[in-house]
Amino acid sequence: MTNVLDIQQLDVGFNNKSRNLQVLDNVSLTIKKGETVCLVGESGSGKTITSKAIMRLIDYEHGSITGGSISFNGQDIASLSPKELLAIRGKKISMVFQEPMSAFDPVYTIGFQLIETIMKHERVSKRKAWDQAINLLTRVGIPEPDVRMKQYPGELSGGMLQRAMIAMALSCNPELLIVDEPTTALDVTIQAQILLLLQELKEELDMSILLITHDLGIAAEIADRIVVMYAGKVLEQADTLSLFEAPFHPYTKGLLQSVATLEKKQDTELFSIKGTIPSLTNLPSGCLFHPRCSHATELCKTDVPPLIENNQREVACWHAEKLRNETPNEESNVAAHTTFQQKPDTETLFELKNVSKHYPVKGPIFSRTRELRAVDNISFSIQKGETFGLVGESGSGKSTLGRILLQLEAATAGQVLFNGEDLTSLSSSRLRSSRQNMQMIFQDPYGSLDPRWTVEEIISEPLRTHQTHTKKQLAERVAELLTAVGLDPEYASRHPHEFSGGQRQRIGIARAIALEPSFILADEAVSALDVSVQAQIVNLLKELQKNLGLTYLFIAHGLNVVRYISDRIGVMYLGNMVEVGPSEELFQNPAHPYTKALIESNPKSNPKERRSHVSIEGEIPSPINPPSGCRFHTRCPFATDTCRTEQPSLVPYKENRYVACHYPL
């Protein structure tokens, strides 16, 4: 096969105020016609910059190609003028961005933007462009495309918007499609649909794909070859099966070991790569990975290893031959395992009784006000010392239910009992006092930390609010908390922007445990983190639970992590709890068809187990107009007339298990 893209010894620099910053160093990779290549690595590895360099989008960000070459079908991208680039961008090379909402203009309809793109690259009439746009939306699986054409980006769900972004990228039948983190913010069900769609489109259009991701499960699912990047350099390249079976570079090996697979035992620590990726302004000498590598020698600290061919792959490591002969699953980089053996008490901490949360939704003038049933008649309990995982697609009501527990949202109906006390009946002052025992870890650590405050001010805020410490004691307590979450107490005087994402999340955790609460709500607390940092944070949460006796409600859409960290799991769908049970039992033998579909949609992290079909079609219906009967019946392969007319209750199924299904599996 011929190379569609050929990058050789690429260097990219950015003019950062008074200095030049080199962000890519000697990057080489190729993509053949009809091939899918994945760029993987932690945030800051240079993956997105590589993709932007291919389309010369770095030109608009004070960046430039300072060395090497980018050849697209034999044409040197680096030497093209801005006018010549317009003939390639969008037409021959297209890009699907990580955030489709920011890629679409919110003030124009989906149809207008699709038609504009088509007419920009093809000499067709507006009517013809409209028809092409309808066909594109149909091709990517968007229902009622003629209706969607007239809608604005804000009216589409995340999954539909991502499909519309793919449709726009395909509007001129590109030869190379660059896809940057296409499924990061999507549920596992929609993620599976998007990945299968990309594979089908690749075969149908005979195009090549460059996929950027930090999720190795996605890489295993879709990639023909994988390129591992670190701090602007390529450390390893190999076909997917070979790389997963026997990684040669310690960094690649560390990334693969950090994945929380379904086989990982819950009572042992997750593997994580120590430290963080270095700043491009302060790179180490020699091999860039040596400060984090347990195999590092004096040679690694002084000399940069070249990227050379080794047993039908390329690897940049002085000790690749030695690592090649190691046992594939040997965790040579990991510190001694910590064992988590704490078992939850039988005493109940939280109990929800028939809790509902309905929001009034106003329609057009003179029409009646409708209700959005975010949470609808839910009852369950959380035991002291346990981690209760909550899963379900976006729109199922998980976050709303979490906010009701903390009384950040008032329930429309029902009771929320905390240590036997009904929080819904407390006065404001009494509720504020109770909140000392209930804290929250947010999804976005940067958005939840005041950028103007120092770390000491951020962590000590709840202590100052509840007046639990003197001024002298505050500084001592902050130092203790930073140590507890694995940060240097000297960081107290710094600001949030000076830290990595994982470090910022640790600061958020330190703030959450400052008042020694008994309960913490972790709402998507690790979803936005790299796999290695995610493992560090999950280990920290389990260690803190063991040491402090904490109880967690852990909300996430990454099922492997939820299974690993949770004692019990609740599955929500469209405001209802459809299944509750012990973590391992629920994953091994799901009783509800929806639970089974979620588990089957989860990436396998094994190239040998690629899926050929999706386990669940479509998206979650609107909570404003939910289906009658069982709310899942519109997507359930086992639905009967009974399911369409009668809503099942959550009833005991087996010991410690509950299911809301007329026909449990």
C-alpha positions in Angstrom: 0.0 0.0 0.0 1.1 3.5 -0.8 1.6 6.1 2.0 -1.1 8.8 2.1 0.9 10.6 4.8 4.6 10.6 5.4 6.1 12.6 8.3 9.8 12.5 8.6 11.9 14.1 11.4 9.3 16.8 12.0 10.2 19.6 14.4 7.6 22.2 15.4 8.2 25.4 17.4 6.0 28.0 19.0 7.0 31.7 19.4 6.0 32.1 23.0 6.4 35.8 23.8 10.2 36.5 23.8 11.3 32.9 23.3 10.9 30.0 21.0 9.5 26.7 22.4 10.1 23.5 20.6 7.1 21.2 21.1 7.8 18.4 18.6 11.2 16.9 18.2 12.2 14.6 15.3 8.7 13.0 14.9 8.4 10.4 12.1 5.3 8.4 11.2 3.5 7.2 8.1 -0.1 6.3 7.3 -1.0 4.0 4.4 -4.1 4.2 2.3 -7.0 2.7 4.2 -5.0 2.4 7.4 -6.0 3.6 10.9 -3.1 4.9 13.0 -3.6 5.9 16.6 -1.5 8.5 18.4 -1.5 7.7 22.2 0.2 9.3 25.2 -0.5 11.5 28.2 -1.7 15.0 27.9 1.2 17.2 26.8 2.8 14.4 24.7 2.3 16.4 21.4 -0.5 14.4 19.9 -2.8 17.3 19.0 0.1 19.5 17.9 1.1 16.8 15.5 -2.4 16.7 14.0 -2.5 20.5 13.7 0.9 20.5 12.0 -0.4 18.2 9.3 -3.1 20.7 8.4 -0.9 23.7 9.2 -3.4 25.0 11.8 -0.4 25.8 14.0 0.2 28.8 11.7 -2.7 30.5 13.4 -1.3 29.8 16.9 2.2 31.3 16.5 3.6 27.9 15.6 5.8 26.9 12.6 7.5 23.8 11.1 11.1 24.3 12.0 12.5 21.1 10.6 11.7 17.9 8.7 8.9 17.3 6.3 5.1 16.4 6.0 4.3 14.8 2.7 0.6 14.2 1.7 0.3 12.1 -1.4 3.8 13.3 -2.4 3.0 17.0 -1.8 5.1 18.9 0.7 2.6 20.4 3.2 5.3 22.6 4.8 6.1 24.5 1.6 2.5 25.2 0.5 1.1 28.8 0.5 -2.0 29.6 2.5 -4.0 29.7 -0.7 -2.7 26.3 -1.8 -3.6 24.9 1.7 -7.2 25.8 1.3 -7.5 23.3 -1.6 -6.4 20.5 0.8 -8.0 21.4 4.2 -11.5 20.1 4.4 -11.4 18.6 0.9 -8.5 16.1 1.0 -7.7 16.2 4.8 -10.5 16.7 7.3 -10.6 16.9 11.0 -13.1 15.9 13.7 -12.3 18.0 16.8 -12.5 16.9 20.4 -15.2 19.4 21.3 -17.9 19.5 18.6 -19.8 22.2 20.4 -16.9 24.6 20.0 -16.3 23.5 16.4 -19.8 24.4 15.3 -21.0 28.1 15.3 -23.9 28.2 17.8 -25.7 31.0 16.0 -26.1 29.0 12.7 -28.1 25.9 12.0 -26.5 22.5 11.4 -27.8 22.6 7.9 -26.4 26.0 7.1 -22.9 25.0 8.3 -22.9 21.7 6.4 -24.1 23.4 3.2 -21.5 26.2 3.6 -18.7 23.6 3.8 -19.9 21.6 0.8 -20.3 24.7 -1.4 -16.9 26.0 -0.4 -15.2 22.9 -1.8 -17.5 21.8 -4.6 -19.2 23.7 -7.4 -22.8 22.7 -6.7 -26.1 24.5 -6.2 -27.6 25.2 -2.8 -30.3 22.6 -3.5 -27.7 20.0 -4.4 -25.7 20.8 -1.3 -28.8 20.4 0.8 -29.4 17.0 -0.6 -25.8 16.0 0.0 -26.0 17.3 3.6 -29.2 15.2 4.2 -27.4 12.1 2.8 -24.4 12.8 5.0 -26.5 13.0 8.2 -28.3 9.8 7.2 -24.9 8.1 6.5 -23.7 8.9 10.0 -26.8 7.5 11.6 -28.7 10.7 12.6 -32.5 10.2 12.7 -34.8 12.6 11.0 -32.0 14.4 9.2 -34.4 17.0 7.6 -35.4 18.1 11.1 -31.8 18.2 12.4 -30.7 20.4 9.4 -33.0 23.1 10.8 -31.8 22.8 14.4 -28.9 24.7 16.1 -25.9 22.9 17.7 -27.3 23.5 21.2 -30.4 21.5 20.4 -28.5 18.3 19.6 -27.2 15.8 22.2 -23.4 15.1 22.5 -23.6 12.0 20.5 -25.6 13.5 17.7 -23.4 16.6 17.6 -20.3 14.4 17.3 -22.0 12.5 14.4 -22.8 15.9 12.7 -19.2 16.9 13.1 -18.1 13.6 11.4 -20.7 14.3 8.6 -19.1 17.8 8.1 -15.6 16.3 8.0 -16.8 13.8 5.4 -18.7 16.3 3.2 -16.0 16.3 0.5 -14.9 12.7 0.7 -11.4 13.3 2.3 -8.6 10.9 1.8 -7.3 11.4 5.3 -9.6 11.9 8.4 -7.9 13.2 11.5 -10.0 12.5 14.6 -9.0 14.2 17.9 -10.3 12.5 21.1 -13.7 11.8 19.4 -15.3 10.0 22.3 -13.8 11.5 25.5 -17.0 13.1 26.7 -19.4 10.5 25.4 -21.1 7.6 27.2 -19.8 4.1 26.5 -22.8 3.3 24.4 -22.5 6.3 22.1 -18.7 5.8 22.1 -19.2 2.2 20.7 -21.5 3.6 18.1 -19.1 6.3 17.0 -16.1 3.9 16.8 -18.1 1.4 14.7 -19.3 4.2 12.5 -15.7 5.3 11.9 -14.7 1.8 10.9 -17.6 1.5 8.5 -17.0 4.9 6.9 -13.3 4.1 6.5 -14.1 0.9 4.5 -16.9 2.5 2.6 -14.9 5.5 1.5 -11.5 3.8 1.4 -9.9 6.6 3.5 -7.2 6.7 6.1 -7.7 7.7 9.7 -5.3 9.3 12.2 -7.0 8.9 15.6 -5.7 10.8 18.7 -6.7 9.3 22.1 -5.4 8.7 25.6 -7.8 5.7 25.9 -5.9 2.6 25.1 -9.2 0.6 24.9 -10.2 2.8 22.0 -6.8 2.2 20.3 -7.2 -1.5 20.8 -10.7 -1.3 19.3 -9.9 0.6 16.1 -6.2 1.0 15.3 -4.1 -0.9 12.8 -0.9 0.6 14.2 -0.1 2.6 17.3 2.4 5.5 17.7 3.3 6.2 21.3 4.3 9.8 22.0 5.9 11.4 25.1 6.9 15.1 25.6 7.0 15.8 21.9 8.9 12.7 20.8 7.9 9.3 19.4 9.0 6.5 21.8 7.5 3.4 20.1 5.6 2.4 16.9 4.1 -1.0 16.2 1.1 -2.8 14.9 -1.7 -2.9 17.5 -1.6 -6.6 18.3 2.2 -6.7 18.7 2.2 -3.6 20.9 -0.5 -4.9 23.3 1.0 -8.4 23.5 4.6 -7.2 24.2 5.4 -3.5 24.6 9.1 -2.8 24.3 9.3 0.7 25.8 8.8 1.1 29.6 6.4 4.0 29.0 4.2 2.0 26.7 4.3 -0.8 29.2 3.3 1.6 31.9 0.3 3.0 30.0 -1.0 -0.5 29.3 -0.6 -1.6 32.9 -2.4 1.5 34.1 -5.7 0.5 32.5 -8.3 -0.7 35.0 -9.4 -3.8 33.2 -12.4 -6.1 34.2 -9.8 -8.7 35.4 -8.2 -6.3 37.9 -8.7 -7.4 41.5 -10.4 -4.8 43.6 -8.3 -5.4 46.7 -5.0 -4.5 45.1 -3.5 -1.2 44.0 -3.8 -0.1 40.4 -0.5 0.2 38.6 0.5 3.8 37.9 3.5 5.5 36.3 5.2 7.5 39.0 5.5 11.3 38.5 4.1 13.4 35.7 5.0 14.3 32.1 7.8 17.0 32.1 7.2 20.6 31.1 8.4 21.5 27.7 10.2 24.4 29.2 12.2 22.2 31.5 12.9 18.9 29.8 15.3 16.4 31.4 18.6 15.5 29.6 19.1 12.1 27.9 15.9 10.0 27.6 13.0 12.2 28.4 11.3 9.4 30.3 14.2 8.5 32.5 13.0 10.4 35.7 9.9 8.1 35.7 11.5 4.9 34.6 12.6 2.1 36.9 15.0 0.8 34.2 16.9 4.1 33.9 20.7 3.9 34.0 23.4 6.6 33.7 23.3 6.2 29.9 19.6 7.0 29.9 20.3 10.2 31.9 22.9 11.6 29.5 22.2 10.2 26.0 19.1 10.5 23.9 18.1 7.0 22.5 17.4 7.1 18.8 14.2 5.7 17.3 15.4 2.5 15.6 13.9 -0.6 14.2 13.7 -3.5 16.6 11.9 -6.8 15.7 9.5 -5.2 13.1 8.8 -2.1 15.2 10.5 1.1 16.1 11.4 1.9 19.6 13.5 4.6 21.3 15.0 2.9 24.4 18.5 1.9 25.3 17.2 -1.2 27.0 14.5 -2.3 24.5 16.2 -5.7 24.0 16.2 -6.5 27.7 12.6 -5.4 28.1 11.6 -7.5 25.0 12.7 -10.6 26.9 10.7 -9.8 30.0 7.4 -11.5 30.9 4.7 -9.5 29.0 2.6 -8.8 32.1 5.5 -8.3 34.5 4.9 -5.0 36.4 8.5 -4.0 36.6 7.7 -0.3 37.0 5.3 -0.5 39.8 6.0 0.1 43.4 5.0 -2.5 46.0 1.3 -3.3 45.9 -0.9 -1.8 48.5 -3.8 -4.1 49.6 -7.2 -2.5 50.3 -9.2 -4.8 52.6 -11.6 -2.5 54.3 -15.1 -3.8 54.2 -18.2 -1.6 54.6 -20.3 -1.7 57.7 -23.8 -3.0 57.8 -24.9 0.4 59.3 -26.7 2.7 56.8 -25.3 6.2 56.3 -27.6 7.5 53.5 -31.1 6.3 52.8 -33.3 7.7 50.0 -37.0 7.0 50.2 -39.1 7.6 47.0 -37.0 10.6 46.0 -38.1 12.5 42.9 -36.8 15.7 41.2 -39.0 17.3 38.5 -38.3 20.5 36.7 -41.1 22.6 35.1 -40.4 23.2 31.4 -42.3 26.0 29.7 -43.4 25.5 26.1 -44.7 28.0 23.6 -47.1 30.7 24.7 -50.5 29.4 25.8 -49.2 25.8 25.9 -49.2 23.9 29.2 -46.1 23.7 31.3 -44.5 20.2 31.1 -42.2 18.4 33.6 -38.7 17.2 33.1 -38.5 14.1 35.3 -34.8 14.0 36.1 -35.2 11.7 39.1 -38.4 9.7 39.4 -39.3 7.8 42.6 -35.9 6.4 43.6 -35.2 4.4 46.8 -31.8 3.0 47.8 -29.3 3.1 50.6 -25.5 3.6 51.1 -23.7 1.8 53.9 -21.0 3.3 56.0 -17.5 2.7 54.6 -18.7 1.5 51.2 -18.2 2.9 47.7 -21.5 3.0 45.9 -21.0 3.4 42.1 -23.6 5.1 40.0 -23.6 4.5 36.2 -25.8 5.3 33.3 -25.8 7.4 30.1 -25.9 11.2 30.1 -29.4 12.3 30.9 -30.1 9.4 33.2 -30.2 11.6 36.3 -26.9 10.5 38.0 -25.6 14.0 38.8 -29.0 15.3 39.8 -29.4 12.4 42.3 -25.9 13.2 43.7 -26.8 16.8 44.2 -30.0 15.8 46.0 -28.0 13.7 48.4 -25.9 16.8 49.3 -29.1 19.0 49.2 -27.6 21.2 46.5 -30.9 20.5 44.8 -34.1 20.3 46.7 -36.1 17.1 46.1 -39.6 17.5 44.6 -40.7 14.6 46.7 -39.3 11.9 49.1 -36.9 11.8 52.0 -33.1 11.9 52.2 -31.9 10.4 55.4 -28.3 11.0 56.6 -27.5 9.1 59.8 -31.2 8.8 60.3 -31.8 12.5 60.0 -34.1 13.8 57.2 -32.0 16.4 55.4 -35.0 17.7 53.4 -36.7 19.0 56.6 -33.6 20.8 58.1 -33.3 24.6 58.4 -30.6 26.4 56.4 -28.3 26.8 59.4 -28.7 23.1 60.5 -28.1 21.9 57.0 -25.0 24.0 56.7 -23.7 22.4 59.9 -24.5 18.9 58.5 -22.5 19.6 55.4 -19.3 19.4 57.3 -19.8 15.6 57.0 -20.6 15.7 53.3 -18.2 17.0 50.7 -17.7 16.8 46.9 -14.9 16.2 44.4 -15.7 17.8 41.1 -15.1 16.5 37.5 -13.1 19.6 36.4 -10.4 20.3 39.0 -9.4 23.5 37.3 -12.9 24.9 37.0 -13.7 24.1 40.6 -10.6 25.9 42.0 -10.4 29.7 42.3 -7.5 30.7 40.0 -6.8 33.8 42.2 -6.3 31.8 45.4 -3.3 30.0 46.6 -3.5 26.3 47.3 -3.4 27.1 51.0 -6.5 29.4 50.6 -8.3 26.8 48.6 -7.8 24.0 51.0 -8.4 26.0 54.1 -11.6 27.6 52.9 -14.0 25.0 54.4 -12.0 25.2 57.7 -12.3 28.9 57.8 -16.0 28.8 56.8 -16.8 26.4 59.7 -14.3 28.1 62.0 -12.8 24.8 63.1 -9.1 26.0 63.4 -7.1 28.9 64.5 -4.9 30.8 62.0 -1.8 28.9 63.1 -3.6 25.6 63.0 -4.8 26.3 59.5 -1.3 26.3 58.0 -0.4 23.1 59.9 -3.6 21.4 58.8 -3.1 22.4 55.1 0.4 20.9 55.2 -1.0 17.7 56.7 -3.7 17.5 53.9 -1.2 18.1 51.1 1.0 15.3 52.5 -2.0 13.0 52.8 -2.8 13.4 49.1 0.8 13.0 48.0 1.8 16.6 47.4 4.7 18.6 48.8 3.5 21.0 51.6 5.7 23.7 50.0 3.1 23.8 47.2 0.8 25.7 49.6 1.9 29.1 48.3 1.3 28.3 44.6 -1.7 28.8 42.4 -3.8 26.2 40.5 -2.4 27.0 37.0 1.1 25.9 38.2 -0.1 22.3 38.5 -0.9 19.4 36.2 -4.4 18.0 35.9 -3.7 15.1 38.3 -2.1 17.5 40.9 -5.1 19.8 40.7 -7.4 16.9 41.3 -5.3 16.0 44.4 -5.7 19.6 45.6 -9.5 19.2 45.2 -9.4 16.0 47.2 -7.4 17.6 49.9 -10.1 20.3 50.2 -12.8 17.7 50.3 -11.3 15.8 53.2 -10.3 18.9 55.2 -13.2 18.8 57.5 -12.8 15.0 58.0 -16.2 14.2 56.4 -17.8 10.8 56.6 -19.2 11.0 53.0 -17.8 12.3 49.7 -19.6 12.6 46.4 -17.1 12.0 43.5 -18.9 13.2 40.3 -16.9 12.1 37.3 -13.8 12.8 39.3 -11.4 10.9 37.1 -13.1 11.0 33.7 -11.0 13.8 32.2 -7.6 12.4 33.4 -5.0 10.4 31.5 -5.0 6.7 32.2 -1.8 6.8 34.4 -3.0 9.8 36.4 -6.5 8.3 36.7 -4.9 5.2 38.3 -3.0 7.4 40.8 -6.2 9.2 41.8 -8.2 6.0 42.2 -5.5 4.5 44.3 -5.5 7.7 46.5 -9.2 7.6 46.9 -9.1 3.9 48.1 -6.1 4.6 50.4 -8.0 7.6 52.0 -11.1 5.5 52.4 -9.0 2.8 54.1 -7.3 5.3 56.5 -10.2 7.7 57.2 -13.2 5.4 57.0 -14.8 7.4 54.2 -18.0 6.6 52.3 -18.2 7.4 48.6 -20.9 7.9 46.0 -18.8 7.5 42.8 -20.4 8.7 39.6 -18.7 7.9 36.3 -19.1 6.7 32.8 -15.9 4.7 32.7 -17.2 1.3 33.7 -13.9 -0.4 34.3 -13.0 2.2 37.0 -16.5 2.0 38.5 -16.2 -1.8 38.8 -12.8 -1.6 40.4 -13.5 1.1 43.0 -17.1 0.2 43.9 -18.5 -2.3 46.5 -22.0 -2.0 45.0 -23.3 -0.4 41.8 -26.6 1.3 40.9 -27.6 1.5 37.3 -29.8 4.5 36.3 -31.8 5.0 33.1 -34.0 8.0 32.4 -34.6 9.0 36.0 -35.2 5.4 37.3 -32.9 3.0 39.1 -33.0 -0.2 37.0 -30.5 -2.4 38.9 -28.6 -2.5 42.1 -26.1 -5.1 43.2 -22.5 -6.0 44.3 -20.0 -4.8 41.8 -18.5 -8.1 40.7 -21.8 -10.0 40.5 -23.4 -7.2 38.5 -20.6 -7.2 36.0 -20.4 -10.9 35.6 -24.1 -11.6 35.5 -26.1 -8.5 34.7 -29.9 -8.9 35.3 -31.2 -5.9 33.3 -30.8 -5.7 29.5 -29.6 -2.1 29.9 -26.9 -3.1 32.3 -25.8 -5.9 29.9 -25.7 -3.4 27.0 -23.6 -0.9 29.0 -21.0 -3.6 29.9 -20.9 -4.9 26.3 -20.3 -1.4 25.0 -17.2 -1.0 27.2 -13.9 -1.0 25.2 -12.1 -4.3 25.8 -8.4 -3.1 25.8 -7.7 -6.2 23.8 -7.2 -6.1 20.0 -8.3 -9.7 19.7 -11.8 -8.9 21.1 -12.9 -6.2 18.6 -16.6 -5.8 18.2 -18.4 -6.1 14.9 -21.7 -4.6 16.1 -23.0 -2.3 18.8 -24.9 -3.7 21.7 -27.4 -0.9 21.9 -28.7 1.5 19.2 -29.9 5.0 19.5 -29.8 7.5 22.4 -31.6 7.9 25.7 -35.0 9.5 25.1 -36.0 12.9 26.4 -36.9 13.0 30.1 -39.6 15.6 29.2 -41.5 12.9 27.2 -40.4 9.5 28.5 -41.8 6.3 27.0 -44.7 4.6 28.6 -44.2 1.4 30.5 -40.6 0.4 31.0 -38.6 3.4 29.9 -36.0 1.2 28.3 -38.4 -0.7 26.0 -37.7 1.5 23.0 -34.1 0.3 22.8 -34.5 -3.2 24.4 -34.3 -6.3 22.1 -36.4 -8.3 24.5 -39.3 -5.8 24.9 -42.9 -7.2 24.9 -46.3 -5.6 25.0 -46.1 -5.8 28.8 -42.9 -3.8 28.8 -44.6 -1.1 26.6 -47.5 -0.6 29.0 -46.5 -1.5 32.5 -43.6 0.1 34.4 -41.6 -2.5 36.4 -40.7 -1.7 40.0 -37.2 -2.2 41.5 -37.7 -5.5 43.4 -35.4 -8.1 45.0 -33.8 -10.4 42.5 -31.3 -12.4 44.3 -29.4 -11.9 47.6 -28.4 -8.2 47.9 -29.5 -7.6 44.3 -32.5 -5.6 42.9 -33.7 -5.2 39.3 -36.6 -3.3 37.6 -37.4 -5.6 34.7 -40.4 -7.8 33.8 -38.0 -10.4 32.3 -34.6 -10.4 34.1 -31.8 -12.0 32.2 
